Amino acid sequence: MPPKTTQDISDDDLVPLADETARQAQRVVAAYATDAEECRTLLAMLGIGPKEA
């Protein structure tokens, strides 16, 4: 079986999520996280954490 290939994506190719999509994703992550720290970590990894004040 040949190895899976990766595709390089530049920052110019990335599109920000709509606010509503990000909020929905945050809810899903929060529902499945085992605690607040895990939730914060996962949100940060996904780039959908709370906005800095």
MDAnalysis code that builds the backbone (N, CA, C; Angstrom):
import MDAnalysis as mda
import numpy as np

u = mda.Universe.empty(159, n_residues=53, atom_resindex=np.repeat(np.arange(53), 3), trajectory=True)
u.add_TopologyAttr("name", ["N", "CA", "C"] * 53)
u.add_TopologyAttr("resid", np.arange(1, 54))
u.add_TopologyAttr("resname", ["MET", "PRO", "PRO", "LYS", "THR", "THR", "GLN", "ASP", "ILE", "SER", "ASP", "ASP", "ASP", "LEU", "VAL", "PRO", "LEU", "ALA", "ASP", "GLU", "THR", "ALA", "ARG", "GLN", "ALA", "GLN", "ARG", "VAL", "VAL", "ALA", "ALA", "TYR", "ALA", "THR", "ASP", "ALA", "GLU", "GLU", "CYS", "ARG", "THR", "LEU", "LEU", "ALA", "MET", "LEU", "GLY", "ILE", "GLY", "PRO", "LYS", "GLU", "ALA"])
u.atoms.positions = np.array([
    [0.852, -1.173, 0.000],
    [0.000, 0.000, 0.000],
    [0.901, 1.240, 0.000],
    [0.711, 2.147, -0.950],
    [1.569, 3.335, -0.998],
    [1.270, 4.272, 0.167],
    [2.278, 5.039, 0.586],
    [2.045, 5.965, 1.708],
    [1.094, 7.085, 1.300],
    [0.390, 7.560, 2.275],
    [-0.500, 8.698, 2.031],
    [0.353, 9.935, 1.774],
    [-0.081, 10.746, 0.868],
    [0.661, 11.970, 0.569],
    [0.031, 13.127, 1.319],
    [0.836, 14.079, 1.638],
    [0.336, 15.288, 2.283],
    [0.364, 16.419, 1.281],
    [-0.505, 17.351, 1.483],
    [-0.593, 18.488, 0.596],
    [-0.184, 19.718, 1.378],
    [0.781, 20.433, 0.859],
    [1.207, 21.655, 1.528],
    [0.174, 22.745, 1.286],
    [-0.231, 23.391, 2.364],
    [-1.214, 24.463, 2.293],
    [-0.553, 25.725, 2.817],
    [-0.605, 26.766, 2.036],
    [-0.016, 28.025, 2.477],
    [-1.044, 28.831, 3.264],
    [-0.565, 29.805, 4.004],
    [-1.465, 30.670, 4.778],
    [-2.447, 31.399, 3.870],
    [-2.042, 31.660, 2.632],
    [-2.931, 32.354, 1.695],
    [-4.127, 31.495, 1.291],
    [-3.980, 30.163, 1.412],
    [-5.060, 29.258, 1.036],
    [-6.095, 29.083, 2.140],
    [-5.776, 29.493, 3.368],
    [-6.683, 29.313, 4.496],
    [-7.739, 30.410, 4.523],
    [-8.949, 30.012, 4.848],
    [-10.064, 30.948, 4.925],
    [-10.594, 30.916, 6.353],
    [-10.806, 32.075, 6.993],
    [-11.326, 32.069, 8.365],
    [-12.734, 31.475, 8.418],
    [-13.025, 30.824, 9.540],
    [-14.366, 30.274, 9.742],
    [-15.361, 31.388, 10.002],
    [-16.569, 31.155, 9.579],
    [-17.642, 32.081, 9.928],
    [-17.855, 31.991, 11.438],
    [-18.280, 33.071, 12.045],
    [-18.478, 33.101, 13.496],
    [-19.422, 31.999, 13.966],
    [-20.508, 31.791, 13.247],
    [-21.481, 30.776, 13.654],
    [-20.877, 29.378, 13.560],
    [-20.090, 29.114, 12.555],
    [-19.437, 27.810, 12.407],
    [-18.464, 27.578, 13.550],
    [-17.697, 28.599, 13.905],
    [-16.755, 28.474, 15.016],
    [-17.493, 28.223, 16.327],
    [-18.608, 28.916, 16.545],
    [-19.384, 28.717, 17.771],
    [-19.934, 27.290, 17.845],
    [-20.402, 26.773, 16.725],
    [-20.912, 25.403, 16.712],
    [-19.791, 24.404, 17.013],
    [-18.629, 24.630, 16.436],
    [-17.487, 23.750, 16.690],
    [-17.065, 23.825, 18.153],
    [-17.093, 25.020, 18.733],
    [-16.746, 25.185, 20.149],
    [-17.708, 24.382, 21.028],
    [-18.982, 24.397, 20.691],
    [-19.977, 23.648, 21.471],
    [-19.714, 22.145, 21.400],
    [-19.379, 21.657, 20.223],
    [-19.106, 20.227, 20.073],
    [-17.881, 19.833, 20.885],
    [-16.815, 20.623, 20.787],
    [-15.598, 20.333, 21.545],
    [-15.901, 20.357, 23.037],
    [-16.624, 21.356, 23.493],
    [-16.947, 21.466, 24.918],
    [-17.783, 20.282, 25.389],
    [-18.674, 19.789, 24.549],
    [-19.531, 18.670, 24.929],
    [-18.730, 17.383, 25.117],
    [-17.664, 17.202, 24.341],
    [-16.902, 15.962, 24.396],
    [-15.632, 16.044, 25.232],
    [-15.212, 17.234, 25.628],
    [-14.007, 17.376, 26.452],
    [-14.273, 16.813, 27.846],
    [-13.239, 16.207, 28.421],
    [-13.412, 15.607, 29.751],
    [-13.343, 16.634, 30.871],
    [-12.673, 17.762, 30.621],
    [-12.613, 18.828, 31.617],
    [-12.279, 20.144, 30.917],
    [-12.249, 21.220, 31.696],
    [-12.038, 22.551, 31.133],
    [-10.661, 22.689, 30.478],
    [-9.644, 22.088, 31.073],
    [-8.291, 22.181, 30.511],
    [-8.216, 21.492, 29.153],
    [-8.819, 20.325, 29.058],
    [-8.832, 19.630, 27.772],
    [-9.595, 20.447, 26.729],
    [-10.694, 21.042, 27.132],
    [-11.477, 21.879, 26.233],
    [-10.641, 23.045, 25.721],
    [-9.966, 23.743, 26.624],
    [-9.107, 24.871, 26.223],
    [-8.015, 24.420, 25.263],
    [-7.403, 23.268, 25.564],
    [-6.322, 22.753, 24.728],
    [-6.826, 22.419, 23.329],
    [-7.937, 21.715, 23.247],
    [-8.481, 21.334, 21.947],
    [-8.913, 22.551, 21.136],
    [-9.547, 23.502, 21.803],
    [-9.965, 24.726, 21.090],
    [-8.752, 25.472, 20.554],
    [-7.688, 25.543, 21.349],
    [-6.468, 26.220, 20.899],
    [-5.841, 25.478, 19.719],
    [-5.825, 24.145, 19.789],
    [-5.250, 23.357, 18.704],
    [-6.026, 23.556, 17.396],
    [-7.325, 23.720, 17.510],
    [-8.160, 23.926, 16.345],
    [-8.203, 25.373, 15.881],
    [-7.657, 26.259, 16.700],
    [-7.653, 27.679, 16.350],
    [-9.007, 28.341, 16.506],
    [-9.838, 27.786, 17.389],
    [-11.175, 28.347, 17.584],
    [-11.410, 28.687, 19.058],
    [-10.337, 28.938, 19.776],
    [-10.451, 29.292, 21.177],
    [-11.068, 30.664, 21.343],
    [-11.373, 31.015, 22.598],
    [-11.949, 32.349, 22.840],
    [-10.986, 33.445, 22.401],
    [-11.542, 34.519, 21.934],
    [-10.721, 35.649, 21.485],
    [-10.052, 36.310, 22.692],
    [-8.800, 36.712, 22.496],
    [-8.056, 37.386, 23.559],
    [-8.622, 38.774, 23.779],
    [-8.698, 39.196, 25.025],
    [-9.257, 40.517, 25.342],
    [-8.180, 41.582, 25.233],
])
